[in-house]
Structure formats: structure tokens, C-alpha cells
């Protein structure tokens, strides 16, 4: 019906949005490298942290089961985070894995089902 339901506020322009965990939460990556996690049922911010080493956040992806998510930046760095650990990890949680072999800005990220 394209009816406006509610808004979610963040502190910077959003570069990527992805749904996770059975569509009950949404992850937002801002251009500043901040990652927000919102619960769509309560409309509250569950966590907020900075993507480690991000110059400018450009893309984001969430795994099918919602256990991990990845953040890509304009410098080509991809950080993969554990969803549960990042939620309670403070303002700068450590990524599970960092991929630094890409030299171009990332505009799309996807998880393989394998």
C-alpha cells in the first residue's frame, strides 16, 4: 500500500540497508562507517558501532541465518562481523575477518549460500 509507517534516525547519510534475522531487524551502514542495528518490532536501536578501518561505508550484506554481516568501504576493505558479538561489543567491536585484497570501491556485497 506504500503507506508511511515510521522512521528511524541515524547521525549521517545512509549508504546501505539490509534486513537480517528473520526480517525482525535492519542493519544500516552510514557513509561515516557507523553501523546501526534496529529492531523493527520495537523500533529501537539495538546497537551502534564503527566499522573498523572504514574510510567511507559503501555496501553491506547479511548472511541468510543472520549470524554474520559484512561491511564494505570505498577503499575496498571488507569486514565481516558476528551479529551477536557486535551487538554487545561496544563502539568498536573486532571483525571476525578482514579482506583487504580488493583495490576498488565496493558497491555490492553478497554471501554465498555454500
C-alpha positions as CSV (number, residue, x, y, z in Angstrom):
1,X,0.0,0.0,0.0
2,X,3.1,2.2,0.2
3,X,1.8,3.8,3.4
4,X,4.4,5.5,5.6
5,X,4.7,3.6,8.9
6,X,7.6,5.0,10.9
7,X,11.1,6.5,10.5
8,X,14.4,5.5,12.0
9,X,17.0,8.2,12.8
10,X,20.8,8.0,12.3
11,X,23.5,10.6,12.5
12,X,24.8,10.5,8.9
13,X,23.7,9.8,5.4
14,X,22.9,6.1,4.8
15,X,24.8,4.2,2.1
16,X,23.3,0.7,2.6
17,X,20.4,-1.0,4.3
18,X,19.9,-4.8,4.8
19,X,17.4,-6.9,6.6
20,X,18.6,-9.7,8.9
21,X,17.5,-12.3,11.5
22,X,14.1,-13.4,10.1
23,X,13.3,-9.8,8.9
24,X,12.9,-8.6,12.6
25,X,15.9,-6.3,12.4
26,X,17.5,-4.0,10.0
27,X,21.2,-3.0,9.6
28,X,22.2,0.4,8.3
29,X,25.6,1.4,7.2
30,X,26.3,5.2,7.1
31,X,28.8,6.9,4.9
32,X,30.9,7.7,8.0
33,X,31.3,4.0,8.7
34,X,28.8,3.8,11.5
35,X,26.7,0.6,11.6
36,X,23.3,0.7,13.3
37,X,21.1,-2.2,14.2
38,X,17.4,-1.5,14.7
39,X,14.7,-3.9,16.0
40,X,11.7,-3.3,13.7
41,X,9.2,-4.6,16.3
42,X,10.1,-2.1,19.0
43,X,11.7,0.5,16.6
44,X,14.7,0.8,18.9
45,X,18.4,1.0,18.2
46,X,19.9,-2.3,19.5
47,X,23.5,-1.4,18.8
48,X,25.7,1.2,17.1
49,X,29.4,0.8,16.2
50,X,32.0,2.0,13.8
51,X,33.2,-0.3,11.0
52,X,36.9,-0.8,11.7
53,X,39.1,1.0,9.2
54,X,36.3,2.2,7.0
55,X,37.1,5.4,5.1
56,X,33.6,5.7,3.7
57,X,31.0,2.9,4.1
58,X,29.5,1.9,0.8
59,X,27.8,-1.5,1.0
60,X,26.5,-4.1,3.4
61,X,25.3,-7.7,3.3
62,X,23.8,-10.1,5.9
63,X,24.0,-13.9,5.9
64,X,20.8,-15.9,5.5
65,X,20.7,-17.0,9.1
66,X,21.6,-13.6,10.4
67,X,24.7,-14.8,12.3
68,X,27.1,-12.6,10.4
69,X,27.1,-9.4,8.3
70,X,29.7,-7.7,6.1
71,X,30.6,-4.1,5.6
72,X,32.4,-2.8,2.5
73,X,34.1,0.6,2.1
74,X,35.3,2.9,-0.6
75,X,38.9,1.7,-0.1
76,X,38.0,-1.9,-0.9
77,X,38.2,-3.3,2.6
78,X,35.5,-5.8,3.7
79,X,35.0,-6.5,7.4
80,X,32.9,-9.5,8.5
81,X,31.2,-9.3,11.9
82,X,29.5,-11.7,14.2
83,X,26.0,-10.2,14.8
84,X,25.7,-11.2,18.4
85,X,29.3,-10.2,19.3
86,X,29.0,-6.8,17.6
87,X,25.7,-6.1,19.4
88,X,27.4,-6.3,22.8
89,X,30.9,-5.3,21.7
90,X,30.9,-1.6,22.4
91,X,31.6,1.2,19.9
92,X,34.5,-0.7,18.2
93,X,34.0,-4.5,18.0
94,X,36.6,-6.6,16.3
95,X,35.7,-8.2,13.0
96,X,35.8,-11.9,12.5
97,X,37.6,-11.5,9.3
98,X,39.0,-8.6,7.2
99,X,39.5,-8.8,3.5
100,X,42.0,-6.3,2.2
101,X,42.9,-7.6,-1.3
102,X,40.2,-5.6,-3.2
103,X,41.6,-2.4,-4.6
104,X,38.4,-0.8,-6.0
105,X,35.4,0.7,-4.1
106,X,32.7,-1.8,-3.2
107,X,29.2,-1.2,-4.4
108,X,27.7,-4.7,-3.8
109,X,28.3,-7.4,-1.3
110,X,26.6,-10.9,-1.1
111,X,27.0,-14.0,1.0
112,X,27.3,-17.3,-0.8
113,X,24.9,-20.0,0.5
114,X,27.6,-22.7,0.5
